[in-house]
Amino acid sequence: MGVKLDATIHRLPVPLKLSGEKIWEPLHFISGRTKNLDSFTFHESALAAGASPHPPHRHDDEELLLVLFGNPEIVIHKSDNKNQEEVSMSPGDFAYYPDGFRHTIRNPGAETANYMMLRWGCRSLRPNRRIDKQHIIVKSDAYRKEVPTHFGTISPVFEFRTRWLSKLHCHITNLLPREGYNPHIDEHDVFIIVQEGRIHTLGEDIDPYGSIHIPAGQSHAMLNPSDSPARYLVFEFHGNSFSRHFIRVIADIRNIMRKTVRRVIHIQI
Ligand SMILES: [Fe+2]
């Protein structure tokens, strides 16, 4: 079990340069646990031209990858599980990988590329048996055009159940100048990355490439303190609640008891 995480703000260096002769270099910001997640990590990586950090791999954790700089390609397997495909990515594009999904990234460009990665798991709770998505790729063209016309314009991007979450939710918020939200507490973990303009939260002004992680149960407010619109990308991590887990365990115990009773009756006959 890692350390219990508090709300944090990180300003991502973009472009992030490589040091020395390295071809791939991660810069780690967050590693720990929250009320909803046994593990949650966040890092930014620099990837040299022509390089890949590792061969395609798979793991139990789920991941979100967001491109910050350059034009890397994500390398993912097709649904036939045999062939792979490369998808060219631009800054602002992002991808979700479920657990067990084979993937890597490479940089076919001429300059160092940057991307950030969120990775999480929750092994202390039984994983959801059915998941809703294999993977998702979101292109920034789909949301960059949104112009805020009224208070708190929210554009949903996706929402579905995953192996470790009752709900992974993503939306874009556009805030008009001087608008915001009062302090409140969410029961889910929130990760925000500012894409345009300036927002004020947790006592600080945050500009593009600024990230905010607010674990479940921690109070936060939001304000656009500037004279220009602000836009930020929001990921919500809704945990597999105790009640859901409890109901599943009770159902399993009932099934075992039914089978045992049937077996006893069968033996007696
Ligand atoms: Fe990975």
Residues whose N, C-alpha, C, O or C-beta is under 5 A from the ligand:
A	BS01	LIG	none
